[in-house]
């Protein structure tokens, strides 16, 4: 079962696992990753959450610590 995280929880857990908010260059596609290559650009958390809100997405986490971006109403 996945649990929707608050923005604060998402930031704390991402930091814990060494993940950074990124955007695919030239697009409004975001994700959390450890490896920022040529394809991605690191963005501020504020921008990351604005894009999620605009696209009606949220960060979810499993009991095992797996984080995933999914539709904001998956478990509502």
The first five atom37 places (N, CA, C, CB, O) and aatype in JSON, in Angstrom:
{
  "aatype": [20, 20, 20, 20, 20, 20, 20, 20, 20, 20, 20, 20, 20, 20, 20, 20, 20, 20, 20, 20, 20, 20, 20, 20, 20, 20, 20, 20, 20, 20, 20, 20, 20, 20, 20, 20, 20, 20, 20, 20, 20, 20, 20, 20, 20, 20, 20, 20, 20, 20, 20, 20, 20, 20, 20, 20, 20, 20, 20, 20, 20, 20, 20, 20, 20, 20, 20, 20, 20, 20, 20, 20, 20, 20, 20, 20],
  "atom_mask": [
    [1, 1, 1, 1, 1],
    [1, 1, 1, 1, 1],
    [1, 1, 1, 1, 1],
    [1, 1, 1, 1, 1],
    [1, 1, 1, 1, 1],
    [1, 1, 1, 1, 1],
    [1, 1, 1, 1, 1],
    [1, 1, 1, 1, 1],
    [1, 1, 1, 1, 1],
    [1, 1, 1, 1, 1],
    [1, 1, 1, 1, 1],
    [1, 1, 1, 1, 1],
    [1, 1, 1, 1, 1],
    [1, 1, 1, 1, 1],
    [1, 1, 1, 1, 1],
    [1, 1, 1, 1, 1],
    [1, 1, 1, 1, 1],
    [1, 1, 1, 1, 1],
    [1, 1, 1, 1, 1],
    [1, 1, 1, 1, 1],
    [1, 1, 1, 1, 1],
    [1, 1, 1, 1, 1],
    [1, 1, 1, 1, 1],
    [1, 1, 1, 1, 1],
    [1, 1, 1, 1, 1],
    [1, 1, 1, 1, 1],
    [1, 1, 1, 1, 1],
    [1, 1, 1, 1, 1],
    [1, 1, 1, 1, 1],
    [1, 1, 1, 1, 1],
    [1, 1, 1, 1, 1],
    [1, 1, 1, 1, 1],
    [1, 1, 1, 1, 1],
    [1, 1, 1, 1, 1],
    [1, 1, 1, 1, 1],
    [1, 1, 1, 1, 1],
    [1, 1, 1, 1, 1],
    [1, 1, 1, 1, 1],
    [1, 1, 1, 1, 1],
    [1, 1, 1, 1, 1],
    [1, 1, 1, 1, 1],
    [1, 1, 1, 1, 1],
    [1, 1, 1, 1, 1],
    [1, 1, 1, 1, 1],
    [1, 1, 1, 1, 1],
    [1, 1, 1, 1, 1],
    [1, 1, 1, 1, 1],
    [1, 1, 1, 1, 1],
    [1, 1, 1, 1, 1],
    [1, 1, 1, 1, 1],
    [1, 1, 1, 1, 1],
    [1, 1, 1, 1, 1],
    [1, 1, 1, 1, 1],
    [1, 1, 1, 1, 1],
    [1, 1, 1, 1, 1],
    [1, 1, 1, 1, 1],
    [1, 1, 1, 1, 1],
    [1, 1, 1, 1, 1],
    [1, 1, 1, 1, 1],
    [1, 1, 1, 1, 1],
    [1, 1, 1, 1, 1],
    [1, 1, 1, 1, 1],
    [1, 1, 1, 1, 1],
    [1, 1, 1, 1, 1],
    [1, 1, 1, 1, 1],
    [1, 1, 1, 1, 1],
    [1, 1, 1, 1, 1],
    [1, 1, 1, 1, 1],
    [1, 1, 1, 1, 1],
    [1, 1, 1, 1, 1],
    [1, 1, 1, 1, 1],
    [1, 1, 1, 1, 1],
    [1, 1, 1, 1, 1],
    [1, 1, 1, 1, 1],
    [1, 1, 1, 1, 1],
    [1, 1, 1, 1, 1]
  ],
  "atom_positions": [
    [[0.85, -1.19, 0.0], [0.0, 0.0, 0.0], [0.89, 1.25, 0.0], [-0.96, 0.0, 1.23], [1.88, 1.31, 0.73]],
    [[0.53, 2.2, -0.8], [1.27, 3.46, -0.89], [0.53, 4.52, -0.08], [1.44, 3.9, -2.37], [-0.7, 4.56, -0.04]],
    [[1.32, 5.39, 0.56], [0.77, 6.49, 1.36], [1.22, 7.81, 0.75], [1.21, 6.38, 2.86], [2.4, 8.0, 0.45]],
    [[0.26, 8.72, 0.57], [0.58, 10.04, 0.03], [1.38, 10.82, 1.08], [-0.72, 10.82, -0.37], [1.01, 10.86, 2.25]],
    [[2.49, 11.43, 0.64], [3.34, 12.21, 1.53], [2.99, 13.69, 1.44], [4.81, 11.98, 1.19], [2.57, 14.18, 0.39]],
    [[3.16, 14.39, 2.54], [3.07, 15.85, 2.51], [4.34, 16.34, 1.81], [2.92, 16.47, 3.97], [5.29, 15.58, 1.63]],
    [[4.36, 17.59, 1.43], [5.56, 18.15, 0.8], [6.76, 18.05, 1.74], [5.33, 19.62, 0.4], [7.87, 17.73, 1.3]],
    [[6.54, 18.31, 3.01], [7.62, 18.24, 3.99], [8.16, 16.82, 4.12], [7.15, 18.76, 5.35], [9.37, 16.6, 4.16]],
    [[7.25, 15.85, 4.17], [7.66, 14.44, 4.27], [8.43, 14.02, 3.02], [6.43, 13.53, 4.47], [9.42, 13.29, 3.1]],
    [[7.96, 14.47, 1.86], [8.64, 14.13, 0.61], [10.07, 14.68, 0.6], [7.85, 14.67, -0.6], [11.0, 13.98, 0.21]],
    [[10.23, 15.92, 1.04], [11.58, 16.52, 1.09], [12.47, 15.77, 2.08], [11.49, 18.01, 1.49], [13.63, 15.47, 1.78]],
    [[11.94, 15.47, 3.27], [12.73, 14.77, 4.29], [13.16, 13.39, 3.81], [11.92, 14.64, 5.58], [14.32, 13.01, 3.98]],
    [[12.24, 12.64, 3.22], [12.57, 11.3, 2.74], [13.52, 11.34, 1.56], [11.31, 10.55, 2.38], [14.4, 10.49, 1.44]],
    [[13.33, 12.3, 0.68], [14.24, 12.43, -0.46], [15.65, 12.7, 0.04], [13.77, 13.56, -1.43], [16.61, 12.11, -0.45]],
    [[15.78, 13.59, 1.0], [17.1, 13.91, 1.56], [17.71, 12.66, 2.21], [16.99, 15.06, 2.6], [18.89, 12.38, 2.06]],
    [[16.89, 11.93, 2.93], [17.34, 10.7, 3.6], [17.93, 9.7, 2.6], [16.17, 10.05, 4.37], [18.92, 9.03, 2.9]],
    [[17.33, 9.61, 1.42], [17.78, 8.66, 0.4], [18.7, 9.29, -0.65], [16.59, 8.06, -0.29], [19.07, 8.62, -1.63]],
    [[19.07, 10.55, -0.47], [19.98, 11.22, -1.4], [19.37, 11.59, -2.73], [21.15, 10.35, -1.64], [20.07, 11.67, -3.74]],
    [[18.05, 11.81, -2.75], [17.34, 12.16, -3.99], [17.18, 13.66, -4.12], [15.96, 11.48, -4.03], [17.05, 14.38, -3.13]],
    [[17.2, 14.12, -5.35], [17.05, 15.55, -5.65], [15.88, 15.74, -6.61], [18.37, 16.14, -6.25], [15.61, 14.87, -7.44]],
    [[15.17, 16.9, -6.51], [14.09, 17.18, -7.46], [14.69, 17.64, -8.79], [13.12, 18.26, -6.89], [15.53, 18.54, -8.82]],
    [[14.26, 17.02, -9.87], [14.77, 17.39, -11.2], [13.63, 17.51, -12.19], [15.81, 16.35, -11.69], [12.52, 17.01, -11.98]],
    [[13.95, 18.19, -13.28], [13.02, 18.34, -14.41], [13.76, 17.88, -15.65], [12.5, 19.82, -14.57], [14.96, 18.12, -15.79]],
    [[13.04, 17.21, -16.55], [13.62, 16.88, -17.84], [13.81, 18.2, -18.58], [12.71, 15.86, -18.66], [12.88, 18.99, -18.69]],
    [[15.01, 18.42, -19.09], [15.33, 19.7, -19.76], [14.29, 20.03, -20.84], [16.73, 19.64, -20.4], [13.98, 19.22, -21.71]],
    [[13.76, 21.26, -20.74], [12.82, 21.76, -21.74], [11.4, 21.25, -21.6], [13.31, 21.4, -23.08], [10.56, 21.52, -22.46]],
    [[11.11, 20.51, -20.54], [9.76, 19.95, -20.35], [9.31, 20.15, -18.91], [9.73, 18.44, -20.72], [10.11, 20.51, -18.05]],
    [[8.05, 19.91, -18.67], [7.52, 19.96, -17.31], [7.31, 18.55, -16.79], [6.19, 20.76, -17.27], [6.26, 18.22, -16.25]],
    [[8.32, 17.73, -16.95], [8.32, 16.36, -16.44], [9.31, 16.34, -15.29], [8.7, 15.3, -17.56], [10.49, 16.62, -15.47]],
    [[8.82, 15.99, -14.09], [9.68, 16.01, -12.91], [9.83, 14.62, -12.32], [9.12, 16.96, -11.86], [9.0, 13.73, -12.54]],
    [[10.9, 14.45, -11.57], [11.11, 13.22, -10.82], [12.14, 13.46, -9.73], [11.56, 12.08, -11.76], [12.75, 14.53, -9.65]],
    [[12.31, 12.46, -8.91], [13.32, 12.49, -7.85], [14.41, 11.5, -8.26], [12.72, 12.13, -6.43], [14.11, 10.35, -8.59]],
    [[15.67, 11.95, -8.25], [16.74, 11.08, -8.69], [18.04, 11.4, -7.95], [16.95, 11.23, -10.2], [18.22, 12.48, -7.4]],
    [[18.93, 10.42, -7.95], [20.27, 10.62, -7.39], [21.22, 11.12, -8.46], [20.8, 9.31, -6.77], [22.12, 11.91, -8.19]],
    [[21.02, 10.64, -9.68], [21.93, 10.93, -10.79], [21.36, 12.01, -11.7], [22.22, 9.66, -11.59], [20.4, 11.77, -12.43]],
    [[21.96, 13.18, -11.66], [21.52, 14.27, -12.52], [22.46, 14.3, -13.72], [21.52, 15.66, -11.76], [23.57, 14.81, -13.65]],
    [[21.99, 13.75, -14.82], [22.79, 13.72, -16.04], [22.43, 14.87, -16.95], [22.62, 12.4, -16.77], [21.78, 15.83, -16.53]],
    [[22.85, 14.78, -18.2], [22.58, 15.82, -19.19], [21.08, 15.99, -19.48], [23.31, 15.5, -20.49], [20.64, 17.07, -19.87]],
    [[20.32, 14.93, -19.28], [18.89, 14.94, -19.57], [18.1, 15.77, -18.56], [18.36, 13.51, -19.59], [17.03, 16.3, -18.88]],
    [[18.62, 15.9, -17.33], [17.89, 16.55, -16.26], [18.56, 17.85, -15.8], [17.76, 15.62, -15.09], [19.75, 18.08, -16.03]],
    [[17.75, 18.68, -15.15], [18.28, 19.85, -14.47], [17.65, 19.88, -13.09], [18.0, 21.18, -15.27], [16.44, 19.69, -12.95]],
    [[18.48, 20.13, -12.07], [17.97, 20.21, -10.71], [17.14, 21.48, -10.58], [19.12, 20.18, -9.67], [17.51, 22.53, -11.09]],
    [[16.02, 21.36, -9.88], [15.12, 22.5, -9.69], [14.85, 22.67, -8.19], [13.79, 22.31, -10.48], [15.03, 21.73, -7.41]],
    [[14.42, 23.86, -7.78], [14.07, 24.08, -6.37], [12.83, 23.27, -6.0], [13.83, 25.59, -6.11], [11.98, 22.98, -6.85]],
    [[12.73, 22.91, -4.74], [11.57, 22.14, -4.26], [10.28, 22.87, -4.57], [11.68, 21.88, -2.76], [9.29, 22.25, -4.96]],
    [[10.27, 24.18, -4.41], [9.06, 24.96, -4.66], [8.55, 24.74, -6.09], [9.33, 26.47, -4.42], [7.36, 24.52, -6.3]],
    [[9.45, 24.8, -7.05], [9.08, 24.57, -8.46], [8.62, 23.13, -8.67], [10.26, 24.89, -9.39], [7.66, 22.89, -9.4]],
    [[9.3, 22.17, -8.05], [8.93, 20.76, -8.14], [7.48, 20.55, -7.7], [9.89, 19.88, -7.28], [6.69, 19.92, -8.4]],
    [[7.13, 21.1, -6.52], [5.78, 20.93, -6.0], [4.75, 21.71, -6.81], [5.73, 21.35, -4.55], [3.6, 21.27, -6.91]],
    [[5.12, 22.85, -7.37], [4.19, 23.61, -8.24], [3.83, 22.78, -9.48], [4.82, 24.97, -8.66], [2.67, 22.74, -9.88]],
    [[4.83, 22.14, -10.07], [4.59, 21.31, -11.26], [3.71, 20.11, -10.89], [5.93, 20.84, -11.88], [2.8, 19.77, -11.63]],
    [[4.0, 19.47, -9.75], [3.16, 18.35, -9.31], [1.71, 18.8, -9.15], [3.69, 17.77, -7.98], [0.79, 18.13, -9.62]],
    [[1.51, 19.93, -8.49], [0.15, 20.44, -8.26], [-0.55, 20.73, -9.59], [0.18, 21.71, -7.4], [-1.71, 20.36, -9.78]],
    [[0.15, 21.38, -10.49], [-0.41, 21.73, -11.79], [-0.84, 20.48, -12.56], [0.62, 22.53, -12.62], [-1.86, 20.49, -13.25]],
    [[-0.05, 19.41, -12.45], [-0.33, 18.17, -13.17], [-1.18, 17.19, -12.36], [0.97, 17.51, -13.57], [-1.45, 16.07, -12.81]],
    [[-1.6, 17.62, -11.16], [-2.42, 16.8, -10.27], [-1.71, 15.5, -9.91], [-3.76, 16.49, -10.92], [-2.27, 14.4, -10.0]],
    [[-0.44, 15.66, -9.51], [0.38, 14.53, -9.09], [0.81, 14.74, -7.64], [1.63, 14.38, -10.01], [0.71, 15.84, -7.1]],
    [[1.28, 13.66, -7.01], [1.77, 13.73, -5.63], [2.84, 12.66, -5.45], [0.6, 13.54, -4.6], [2.94, 11.73, -6.25]],
    [[3.63, 12.81, -4.38], [4.65, 11.84, -4.05], [4.05, 10.85, -3.05], [5.94, 12.53, -3.48], [3.47, 11.25, -2.04]],
    [[4.2, 9.57, -3.34], [3.7, 8.5, -2.48], [4.89, 7.66, -2.03], [2.64, 7.62, -3.21], [5.95, 7.65, -2.66]],
    [[4.69, 6.93, -0.91], [5.75, 6.08, -0.39], [5.16, 4.77, 0.11], [6.53, 6.79, 0.74], [4.09, 4.75, 0.73]],
    [[5.86, 3.68, -0.16], [5.44, 2.37, 0.34], [6.01, 2.16, 1.73], [5.89, 1.24, -0.61], [6.88, 2.91, 2.17]],
    [[5.53, 1.14, 2.42], [6.06, 0.81, 3.75], [7.54, 0.46, 3.68], [5.28, -0.36, 4.37], [8.27, 0.65, 4.65]],
    [[7.98, -0.04, 2.54], [9.38, -0.4, 2.37], [10.3, 0.77, 2.02], [9.5, -1.43, 1.31], [11.51, 0.59, 1.89]],
    [[9.73, 1.97, 1.88], [10.54, 3.15, 1.61], [10.64, 3.53, 0.14], [11.89, 2.95, 2.14], [11.38, 4.46, -0.2]],
    [[9.92, 2.84, -0.75], [9.94, 3.16, -2.18], [9.08, 4.39, -2.43], [9.44, 1.95, -3.03], [7.91, 4.41, -2.04]],
    [[9.65, 5.41, -3.07], [8.92, 6.64, -3.38], [8.55, 6.66, -4.85], [9.76, 7.89, -3.01], [9.33, 6.27, -5.71]],
    [[7.32, 7.14, -5.13], [6.85, 7.18, -6.51], [5.93, 8.38, -6.69], [6.1, 5.87, -6.89], [5.18, 8.74, -5.79]],
    [[6.01, 9.01, -7.86], [5.11, 10.11, -8.22], [3.93, 9.5, -8.97], [5.84, 11.21, -9.08], [4.1, 8.82, -9.98]],
    [[2.73, 9.77, -8.46], [1.52, 9.21, -9.07], [0.41, 10.25, -9.04], [1.07, 7.92, -8.35], [0.55, 11.33, -8.46]],
    [[-0.7, 9.9, -9.68], [-1.87, 10.77, -9.68], [-2.27, 11.12, -8.26], [-3.03, 10.1, -10.4], [-2.25, 10.27, -7.37]],
    [[-2.62, 12.37, -8.03], [-2.94, 12.87, -6.7], [-4.17, 12.2, -6.09], [-3.16, 14.37, -6.75], [-4.34, 12.25, -4.88]],
    [[-5.0, 11.59, -6.88], [-6.23, 11.0, -6.34], [-6.23, 9.48, -6.37], [-7.42, 11.52, -7.1], [-7.29, 8.86, -6.29]],
    [[-5.07, 8.87, -6.49], [-4.99, 7.4, -6.56], [-5.62, 6.74, -5.35], [-3.54, 6.95, -6.7], [-6.41, 5.81, -5.5]],
    [[-5.29, 7.21, -4.17], [-5.79, 6.58, -2.95], [-6.73, 7.47, -2.17], [-4.63, 6.18, -2.07], [-6.92, 7.28, -0.97]],
    [[-7.32, 8.42, -2.81], [-8.24, 9.33, -2.12], [-9.63, 8.72, -2.1], [-8.26, 10.73, -2.8], [-10.56, 9.33, -1.57]]
  ]
}
